[in-house]
Amino acid sequence: MTELTGKVALVTGGGRGIGAAIALRLAQDGMDVAITYAHAAEEAERAKRIETAGGRALVIEADFADPHAAVAAVERTAREWGRIDVLVNNAAAFVAAELGQITPQEVDRVLAVNVRSVFLACQAAARHMGADGRLINIGTCVTERVPGPGMTLFAMSKSALAGLTKGLARDLGPRGITAVLVHPGPIDTHANPAGGPQAAGFSGATALGRYGAVDDIASTVAHLAGEGGRYITGSAISVDGGFAA
């Protein structure tokens, strides 16, 4: 039994990578966990992992480029389980390209997924949260330090979460709801493997000289979701091995 036992979390983009690790950790800590995915369903397998970890599972298909998807995911979670205590906004769209090659359509999609959907999900979740609710937004270390060309659009979109998180903290603080931004550094995932072609450069840019693991982010989120996060709001926390040092 932990202080999170019986509470409800929604983790967007929770089907793989950092999001999956967060969902499993919160389930291990006793939470019922809803996750969203955009591609490669495997609903039964994802639900089984969460339920094996200890919590009830709800798996929702959602493409957050659709302005209605984020709100629909929140409302379904609240309808199924009657509450939302923790929202983790992890779903993201990534485009790496030369500045002149980025299309208006790519700009629209990245901003829709990385900014608009986060705002709308927080807005909707706040309606279902009581005192001690937690809004946890997942950013990126490239908002602190852009390591090279090709990341302008992604860095711009994730930088918007800093202002959003601070604003949420002020708007919702009187209700006892906190808002925090977590910046992962180079993390070993399918999209950015520690053995990939860019790994040496990213590892060398950290103070620790290595990639982090998805569980490093999950542990931080679990801390923020629990008693350890009750007096942390409006802040950005870097879990980046010293990437921005």
N, C-alpha and C positions, 0 to 999 in steps of 0.2 A: 504494500500500500504506500502511495506517495501523495503529496498534496495535489497532484494532477489526476488522481483516480476519479473516474466518473465524469470528468470534464470532456468537452467536445472541441476538436480542432479541425480546421479546414486548411489543407496544404495544397496550393495550386502548383501544377507542374510536379505532382508528387509521384509520378510513375517511374522515374529513374533518376540516377545521379544524386545531386544534393537533395532534391525534393523527396526522393524515396528514402534516403537516410534520415531525414527529418521526420517523415511520417512513421518510420519504424521506431525511432527513438521515443517519440511521443506516445506511441502505442505501448512500448515497453514500460513507460512511466505511468501507464494506467489510463490513458486517454482513449476515447473513441475518435477515430480519425477518418475524415473524408478527404479524398484526393481527386484532383482533376488530371486529365491527360488529353492531348490533342491528337496523338498518332499512336499506332501500334497498340491496339486495345489491351489484350491479355487481362481483361478485368478480373477473371476468376483467380489468376495467379497473384495479381497485386493484392486483391482482397485477402487471399490466404496468408500472404506474408504478414500483413497487418494483424490479422486475427491470431496467427501463431505467436506474434509478439505480445499479444495480451489484450488488444482492444477490439471493439466492433469496427467494421470497415464499410465505407461507402465509396464507390468508384464512379466518377462522373466524367463523361466525355464533354469537353469544352474547348473551343477555339477562341481564345481571348482577343483575336482580331475582330470578332463580332461584339458590338457594344452591349449586347444583352447577355452574353455568356457569363460574365463574372457575377452579375446580380443573380442570374438563374442558379448558379452553383451555390451561392450563399443561401438563397431562399430554399433550395432543395435540402441542404444540410440542416437548416433550422426547422424545416417542416418534418424531416425524418426523425430528428432527435430532440427537437423542442428548444434548442439553445445553441449558441456558439460562444465559446470562451476564448479561443485563440484562433486568429487568422494569420497564416504565413503566406505571403505573396512571393512565390518563388518562380512561377511561370515567366518565361522570357523569350523574346525573339532576338536573334543575333545575326547581324550582317557585317562581314569584314570585307571591305572593298576600297579601292582607290576613290578618293573624294569625288572625282569627276564621273565615276561610273555608277554611283548610287542613283537609283531611279526614284521619282516621286512616290511610286507605289511601295517601294521598300521603306521609304521614310514613314509613310502612313502606317504600314503594318508594324514597324518597330515601335513607333510612338503609341499605337493603339494597344499593343500587348504590354509594353514595359511601363507605360505611364497611365493611359486612360483606364485600363482594366484594373490597375492597382487602386486608383482613386475610387472607382465605382464599387469595387469589392469592399474597400474599407468603409465607404459610405453605407453600403447595405449591411455589412456585418455589425456596424455600430448600433444599428437599430435593434439588434438581437442580443447585445451584450449588456450585462450588468456591471456593477462595480467590480474591479479587478480583471476586466477584459484586457486582452493583449493583441495589439496589431504589430506584426513583425514583418518588415519588408526586407527582401533580399536584394542587395545592390551588387557592387563589384569593386574590386580594387582599382580598376582603370578609371574610376571617377576621381581618385586621389593622384594617380600617376599613370598617364597613357604611355605605354612602353614603346610604341612605334606607330607607323602610319596604318591606316585602314580601319581604325576603331572609332572614328569621330562620331558616327551616328549612334553606336552603342553607348559610348561614354556620355554623350549628350542626354540620351534617354534615361539612363540610370542616374545621372546627376540630378534629374528632376525629383527623384525620390527623397533627396535631402530636404528640400523645401516642403514637400508633401508631409514627410514625417514630422517635421517641426510644427507645421500647421495643425496636424492631427493631434499632436501632444497638447497644444493650447486649446483646441476646440473641445477635446474630450477629457482633458485632465479633471475638470470639475465633476465629472461623472466617475472618476476613478479608473478610467481606461488609459492604458499606456500605449505609446507608439515608439518603435525602435527600428533603426536601420542597421542591417548587418552586411558588411562588405567582405565577401570571400576573396581570398587571394588565389594564386594558382592551385587549383584543387584537382586531384587525379580523378577524372571522369571519362566517360565514353567520348565526350566532345573535346576534351583537352587532356589526353592521357599523359601520365608522367613519363612515358617512353615515346611520346610523339615527336614530330619534327621540330616543334617550337619549344620543347621541354627544357633544353639546355639554357636557352635565353631567359625563360621565365624563372627557372630555378636560380640562375645566377643573379637575378634581380632581387631576390629575397635576402633578408639578413641571415636566415637559417640555411640557405643554399639548397632548398629542396621543396618539393610539392607538399601540400597538405592533403589530408584525407577527408572524404565526405563526412565522416563521423566528427571531425573537428568542428564543422559548421553545425551539425546536428546537436552536439553537446552545448554549444553556445545558445542555440535556439531553445533547447530544453531548459537551460538556466533562466533565460528571459521569460519563458512561459510559466515558470514556477515561482516559488517564494523569493528566489534570488533576484527576480526582475521587478519586484513590486515598486521600487523607487527609482527605476531607470526609465526615463521617457524623453523624447525629443533628441535622443543621442544617436550617433553613428559609431558602431563598434567594428573595428577591422580585425578579421581573423585571416591574416595574410602572410604570416611568417616574416613580417618586416618588409614587405614589398614597398610600402609607402614610407618607410623610415628614412 
